[in-house]
Amino acid sequence: MDSLLNQWLWRQEYWLPPGVSWEDMKETEDIQYPKPRDLLFGIPCMLTITALRFVFERFVAIPLSRMMNLREKYKRKPSIKPVLEDFYTKKGKHPTESEVRSLSAQCNMQIRQVEHWFRCRRNQDRPSITKKFCEASWRFFMYFISFLTGIAVLNDKPWFWDQREFWTDYPYQPLEFSLYWYYMLQLGFYSSMLLTLAFDIKRKDLKEQIVHHCATIFLITFSYCANYIRAGTLVMLLHDSADFVMELAKMFNYSKWKRMCNILFTIFALIFIATRLFLLPTRIIYSTYYHSMVLFQPFFGYYFFNALLMTLQILHIFWAYMILRMIYRFTFTGMVGDDVRSDVEESDESGQDSNRPSDVEYKKSCWSSNNNGVPRKAVKNGVAKVKNSHSKTS
């Protein structure tokens, strides 16, 4: 197995610059280099962080939501219809028009009543505000801890201020104990988020999230194995600097603290644009793409590492578009509305034809006005007055 891995996966042409071999990077008692097997410790880190999340949400996030007076939205319960419930659980949540007509005939219900039942039933499966708050608070806690850890680890490092230091003595850069644990924290956290993504609330950018988590995990593992640790640590720090502000804004948004949410969202937008659209491409990607070529010729690790960074940058441009759209809405309406990566939810009016009135509007029009547009209540009152006048005259 070791020979097979050395032949196909750990070939020095993939991971090291030309002219450097694994034999050149011999370890001593005082100097140690990153080894791929060190990443196996990321598995227990992932499981530990996942277990810590459930404890945090139960004993910290839920009491915190009560302290912030978080209130659940009222959900109208649909009537008990075994035929519709069986269709909902077995065939789908969004029946077609022909299926709605068939169900209407089977249940002796009007078509609009069947559509309304499915909307109410879908709303029952919507995630609660408390669940959203718990997820946001957990991510805020981890992003904030990661950000503080990154600042503590990197503030005295020369490459924190000058990115050309990425390549000083590369690849003969010893592994520092603090950098190793910073890597394990990040690897365990992102692996945990990818592991629990299927159980979390689905958001509009679910596919982009999967790509982002996978690219981040590949970036962490590859940068560690190829000893791109200096660049990798700075990339992780830049990401954490904006993410914890976004999650904090979500927490205030779910708690209906709109003014604080708007302030935090503005701060998040500024940090996001400054770090991911300016610092990341002009400082880090420029150094990994240009400064590294000054010292050695490109190799597979050079192309692969920069490809991962460019994948992240494309996602940043996509999210920056969403942020600017939110800023435009905030500028002209005064409210942020949904968060940047808002949840995919079914509302009471979802799935309706845009040319048809909603059930509430339809009922109001049927019960509050006659064919001439005169309110029925006014007509009834007029009839009552006429009857009273006849009774008095008689």
Protein Blocks (a to p, Z undefined) as FASTA:
>chain_A
ZZmmmmmmmpcklmpcehiafklmcccfkbccddfklmmmmmmmmmmmmmmmmmmmmmmm
mmmmmmnopacdddddddddfklmmmmmmnocbdcfklmmmmmmmnopafklmmmmmmmm
mmmmpccfklmmmmmmmmmmmmmmmmmmmmmmmmmpfklmmmklmmgoiabbccdfklmm
mmmmmmmmmmmmmmmmmmmccdfklmmmmmmmmmmmmmmmmmmmnopmmmmmmmmmmmmm
mmmmmmmmmmmmmnopaklmmmmmmmmmmmmmmmmmmmmmmmmmmmmmmmmmmmpccdfk
lmmmmmmmmmmmmmmmmmmmmmmmmmmmmmmnopnbjafkdcddddfkgoiafkbccfkl
mmmmmmmpcfkopafklmmmmmmmmmmmmmmmZZ
